[in-house]
Amino acid sequence: MTTAHNSTQLQAVDIAIVGGAMAGATLALGLAKLSTTLSRPLRIALIEAHVADNQHPGFDARSIAIAHGSIFELSRLGIWSKLKHLGTPIENIHVSDRGHFGMTELNAKPLGLDALGQVVELAKVGSVLFDELAKSSVQVYCPAKVTDLQAQQDGHLLLLDDGSQLHCQLLVAADGAHSVVRQHLGQTTEHVDFQQTAIVANVVCSAPHHNWAYERFTQTGPLALLPMQNMAASTQLKEPSAQLTSSAKGLSRYSLVWALPPTQADDLKNADKSEFLAALQHAFGHRAGRFVDVGQRVSYPLTLSYMPRPIYHRCVFVGNAAQTLHPIAGQGFNLGLRDVVGLLDVIAQAFTQQGEVDVGSSALVHQYLAARQHDRDSTLRNIEFLVRGFSNQYWPLVAGRNIGLRLLSWLPPLKRPVAQTAMGWR
């Protein structure tokens, strides 16, 4: 990794990636690995505005579920072996509809798997990814921000706040939901406002989690619990209070994502700890045990935001820069990783077929769009369907979703396609 600052000399690269969180860092590492197999090495630059510590907005105290299909792709890229020690396996998922009879389970063993996915803490992942970037051929500009962006016939000229100037054939926007690249290029997004706000926090429970995850649909919206590694509760990751440690006998940690109406979410975010835990216990029940502690609570509005065409002149958009999802099915990073893999595959195929490649050509950019369209469109439709179908009390929908959940329990063969979708198998 080369960190460049205050260089007024124009640096020419093949691919410039703006944004170095999960999608951008993964793409940079994937390109560096791919480059070693091509007819010529790729010149790759990564521009990231924040140092990868626990204050980084993309590598904060949240946890995410990495689906089984995504683990396969990360392994193919040589990245999962570096992250595996950080993962907590999800061996079973319990799905229920609060106040109704619908419930089912998804289990890894009947599918011949050790786990349906893995839960990782983003703060730890960020440190590992940037350590790997330091060993790679990627030229990293960090911390650095794009202050100006000029589209040219043969590429893009980027001006950075540290004085650096870059020219790239292909620009990749991986800079999140409020993409600076998208703003500079005047591109717009479509929005669906679900009138929900998510509270995200780490909680301590009185019983071992035994690698179970939970998705519970309530009157206010879905409530998800993801199992986490046990550790001392008082850490730099803003964990629960110091008198409780999840490594103590019988205690366990979960990552909580709780969708609520905005006013209720604001009240609970600011409520005292005992009031919050009581409300959480009432909404979730006692299937996982008794909630005994909660760490820092953060909140954010839940919307579906997407670019109808996540491409532009010599530019592609990946991850949250292309679409942000409701967390109801935990597909945000998994869909973004499929964007990354799709771009890597298109570039690899172009070099195989042509030998010498302009990686920003209109043909390559449109091949990426075509490769991603079906998966992306179907995922967006499915997420909106789930949110609307499970976040209301209209009785025909309530009856339909509960019958559907029960059918999954009564007819196990029906679970396989549902599990395959949840695990990101395409």
N, C-alpha and C positions, 0 to 999 in steps of 0.2 A: 504494500500500500504506500502511495506517495501522497503526502499532505502538502498542498501548494498554497502559498499565501502571497498577496501583494505582488504578483507577477503581472506586469503590463504586457508581456509578450503573449501573442495569440497562440493558444494551445489547440492543435487540431486533433480531434478524436473521432472515432467511428460512432460511438454511442455515448450520450450523456444522460444519466439518470438523475432526475431531480426528486429528492426524497429518499432517505435512508432508513426508514422504519422497516417493518417486516417484509413488505412487498419489494421495496427498493433494494434493501440489503441482500435479500434472497436472489433477486434478479442479477445483481452485480456479481455475486459469487457463482451463480449458474453460468453467466456469460464468461467469467474467467475460466471456469472448468471447460466450457465448450470451446473456448478459444484455442486450447491446447490441441484440439483434434482437427482444426480447420486448416485450409491451405495457407492461410496467413493469420497471424495473431490479431485479435481485435484490440483496438485502443478504447478503453472503457474509463469513463469518469463518473464519479458519484458525488453529487452535491447535497449536503445535509446541513440544515440550519442549526441543529442542536447536538451537543455532545451526548453520546449514548450512556447516560446514567439514569438513575431512577427519577430524575426530573424531566426526562425526555417525554414529550406527549405521546409518542408511539411506543415507548418502553417504560410505562409507568407501573403502578402496583396491581394492574388488572391481570387476570388470567384468561387464557383462551383455550378452547378445545380444538386440537388438531386432529382432523378425521383420519381414519385408517388409510383412505386413498391419498391424502396429503402426506402421511408418513411415508408411503411408498415413493411419492415423487421427491420428497426431501432426501430420502435414501438414495434415489437415483442421481441426485445432484451432489451427493457426498456431504450433505449438511446434517442429516439426522444423527449420524454417528457422533457429531459434536454436541448435539442437544439432548440425546437420549437420557442422560443421567438427570436431566431436569424434569422429565416427564412423570406424571402420575397416570397410570392406565385407567381408562374407563372400561370396566368389564361388563357392566350391566347398566341399563337406563330404565328408570321407572317413569312412566307417563300417566298422569291422572287428571281428571276434571273435577275440581273442588265442588262438593255439594251434589255430585251426580255419580252415576254408577260406572261411568266409563273409565277404564284404566287398562294398561298393558305394560309389558316389559319387552325390551330388546336385549338380547344376551349374546355375548361373544362366542361362547363355547359351541352352541349348535351350528354356528357358521364356520367352525373349525379355526377360530382366531383366539389369540391370547387377549386381545383388547379391541374395542370398537374405535378407540382413539386415545389420545394422550392430552392431559392438561398441563400447560406450561405457564410459568409466570413471566410476563413480558420483560420485566426489569432484568432478570437473569439472562433471558434470551438475547437481549440487545447487547450485553457485554460480550457474550460468546460470538455473535455474528461480527461485531467490529474487531474482535481479536482475530477472527479468520480473515477479514478484509485486510488487516495489517500484514498478513502473510501472502496476500494475493498480488496479482498484477494490476489491480484496480487503482486508479489515481483518485484519491479521496480528497475532497475539499470540505473540511469540517472544523469548526462551524463556519458556514458560508451561506449566504442567501442570494437568490437571483434578484437583481435590481432592475434589469432590463433584458428583454428578449426580442430579437429581431429575426423574423422569418425571411430566409433568402432562398433563391432558386435551388441551390445545392445543399441546403441544410439550415441550421439555426445558429445565430450568434448569441451567446449568453454572456452578460456582464454580471460579475459577482461583487458583493459589498466589500470583499477584501482586495479588490482591484484586479482580480483575475479575469481573463477573457478566454472563452472557449468557443470553438466552432465544431459542430457535430453534424454528421450525416443524418442520424436518427436521434430524436429527442424522446425520452420516455418520462412521462409524468407519473410519479409514484408518490406525490406529495399530499395525499390525503383529501378529505372531503372538501376542504377549502383551498383547493389546488391553486397555487400562485401561477403555475403554467397555464392552467385553464383560463384564469383571469387575464393574463397577458395576451392570450390568443383570442379572447373575446368569445369563448365557447360557453354554452349554457347547459343547465341540467333540468330534468323534470323532477318534480317533488310530489310525494304522497305523504301527507301529515296524518299520523295515526292518533294524534291527540293523546299520546302517552309519553311519560318520562321514565327513564330507567334509573333506579338506584343500584349502584355497584359497590360492593364491599366484600371484605373477607370476614367470615364468621367462624366461631368455634362452637362445636357441638359436643354433647356429652357422651355420644356413642361413636365407636369406630365407623368409618365410612365404608370399609370393605370394598373400595373401588366402585361404588355405586354413584351414578349421577341421577338427578331428578329434574323432570320438567312437569310443573303443575300449572294447569290453566285455572285461573281464578276469575272472579267477576270483573276485576280491574285490569287483567292482563296476565301474561305468563310470568311464572316465577321459576327460575332455574338455579340449581345447586350443582357445582362441579367439584369433585374431590380434589384435594390438594395434598402436597407433601406435608408431613408433620414436621414442625420445627418450633424453636422457641418463639413465643408469641411477640416478644418485643424486639423488633428488628428495624432496619432502615426502610423496610417496605411498608411502614405505617400499619403494622399488624395490631391485633387486639391488645388490651392492656397487659402490663407486665406481670400481674399476679397470676395469670393463667398461661400455661404453655400447652400447645396442642400435642407436644411429645409426652405429656403426662399420660398415665395409663387411662385408656378409655376415651380420651378426647380426640377430636379430629377437626381438620380445617376444611372449609368449603369456600369456593368463590360464588358469591351471590349476584344474580342479575334479576331485578324485580321491576316489572313494568307496572306503572300506576298512573292514574290521572294526574296531570301536572300539579294541581293544588295539593293533593294528598301526598305526592312524592316530596314536595317542598316541606310539608309539615313533618314527615317522617325523617327526612334527611337531617332536620334540625332538632328532632326530638331527643330527649335524654336517652341514654342507653337502655334502661329498663323498659321504657315505653316502646322503643323500637323493637326490642327483642320480643316483647309481648305481642305486638302487632304481627311480627314475622311468624311467631309460633301459631297464632290464630289463623293466618292465611295458609301456612304450609301444613300444619298438623304435626304429629309426633313420629312420623315414620322414620325420620333420620335421628331421632332423639330430642334432647332439649337444647335449645340454643342458649349458650351461656356467656358469649362475648361477641363483640363486633368491633372491627377496626374502623378506619376512616371511611366515611361515606361520601361518594361523589355521585353526581347525577348528570344526565344529558338527555335532550329530547330525542324521541324515536321517530324517525322518518325513513322513507324509502327515497333515495336520491340517486338518479342515474343519468348518464349521457346516452341519448338514443344511439349515437354513433361515436364510440370512444376512440376516434382517430381524427387526425387533422393532417395538414401538409407536413410530411416527414416527422410525424409525431403520433405516438400511441399513448393511451391512458390505461393504467393498470391499478388493481386494488381499489382502495377507497376513493382515489381520484376519478375512477370510472363509475363506481357505484358504491353507495353505502346502504347496508341492509339492517332491518330490524333483527335483533339478536335471538328471535324466537327459536330458530333452528341451529344457531351457532355456525352459520355458513360464511360469515364475513371474510375471515382470512382464507378459508378454504377455497372460496370462489376467486379471491385475489391471487392465490397461489396458482390456480388453474390459468389465470391470465398470464402469469409469469411463464409457466411451462408452455403455454400455447405460443408465446412469442419466441421462446428458445427453440421450440420445434420448427417454427416457420423459418427462422434464421439458419438453423442447421440444414434444413431441407434445401434452402436456396443455395448454400455453399456446395452441397452435394450435387445439385443439378447444374450449377453454372460455373463453379470454380471461383471466379472473381465476382463479388457482389457489392452493389451499392445498398447498404442495409437500410437506407432511408427512402428507397425508391417507392413510387406510388404502388407498384405491383406488390411489393413485400408488405406494405402497410395494409393494403386491402386484403391480402391473403390472411393476415392476422385477424382482421375484422370478420372475415368469413369463417375462420377456424373457431372463433369464440362465440359466434352469434347464437347458435342453438342452445348451448349449455347456459349461457348468460341469460337469454330470454326466458328459458324454462325455470331457472332458479328464481328470477325476479317474480315471475307469475306465481310460483309455488309459495314463496315467502308472503306475498300479499294475500293469497288465499288462506294461508294458515293464520295470519294475524286477524283477518276479518272473520274467519270461521270460528276462532277460539277466543275472541275478545268481546263477545256480546252474549246477551241472554235471550235472543229471539228463539222461541221454543222449537221451531222446526230444525234450526241449525244445532241447537243443544242436543235434540234427540238424534240427529244424524251423526254428529261427531262422537257421541257416546256409544251409539251402535257400532260405528266404525272402530273405535278403540276396543270394544268387546270382541268384535269379529277377529281382530288381530290376536287376541288372547285365545279365542276358541279355535281358530284355524291357523296354526303356526306357519304353514307354507306362505301365507299372506305377508308374514313378517319380512321375508327375505328381500323383496324389492324395496320395502320401506327402509330396512337397515342399509341396503346398498346405497340408496339415495342419501341417507344420513351420513354414511361413511365417505361420501364423495367419490364413489365408484362411477366412472364414466366409460 
